[in-house]
Amino acid sequence: MSKKEELLKKAEELENKIKEEEKRVEIITIEIEKMKKKLHELRLMLN
């Protein structure tokens, strides 16, 4: 495999990893929003 092919492969692997991490961050963000909503509901119930 040539140096260029190796670099292209590494770049593709990094792109895939970035996409996976972005998806993970999106899921975590959604979960945090759900928790904030639940916390808000609980605070309203306490008042």
C-alpha positions as CSV (number, residue, x, y, z in Angstrom):
1,M,0.0,0.0,0.0
2,S,1.4,3.4,-0.9
3,K,1.8,6.2,1.5
4,K,-1.0,8.1,-0.1
5,E,-3.3,5.1,0.2
6,E,-2.4,4.7,3.9
7,L,-3.1,8.3,4.6
8,L,-6.5,8.1,2.8
9,K,-7.4,5.0,4.8
10,K,-6.4,6.8,8.1
11,A,-8.4,9.8,7.1
12,E,-11.5,7.7,6.3
13,E,-11.2,5.9,9.6
14,L,-11.0,9.2,11.4
15,E,-14.0,10.5,9.6
16,N,-16.0,7.4,10.6
17,K,-14.9,7.8,14.2
18,I,-15.9,11.5,14.2
19,K,-19.3,10.6,12.9
20,E,-19.7,7.9,15.6
21,E,-18.7,10.4,18.3
22,E,-21.0,13.1,16.9
23,K,-23.9,10.6,17.0
24,R,-23.0,9.7,20.6
25,V,-22.9,13.4,21.6
26,E,-26.3,13.9,20.0
27,I,-27.8,11.0,22.0
28,I,-26.2,12.3,25.2
29,T,-27.6,15.8,24.5
30,I,-31.1,14.4,24.1
31,E,-30.8,12.5,27.3
32,I,-29.6,15.6,29.2
33,E,-32.6,17.5,27.8
34,K,-34.9,14.8,29.0
35,M,-33.3,14.9,32.5
36,K,-33.7,18.7,32.6
37,K,-37.4,18.4,31.7
38,K,-37.9,15.8,34.4
39,L,-36.0,18.0,37.0
40,H,-38.2,21.0,36.0
41,E,-41.3,18.8,36.5
42,L,-40.2,17.7,39.9
43,R,-39.4,21.3,41.0
44,L,-42.9,22.3,39.9
45,M,-44.4,19.5,41.9
46,L,-42.5,20.7,45.0
47,N,-43.8,24.2,44.7
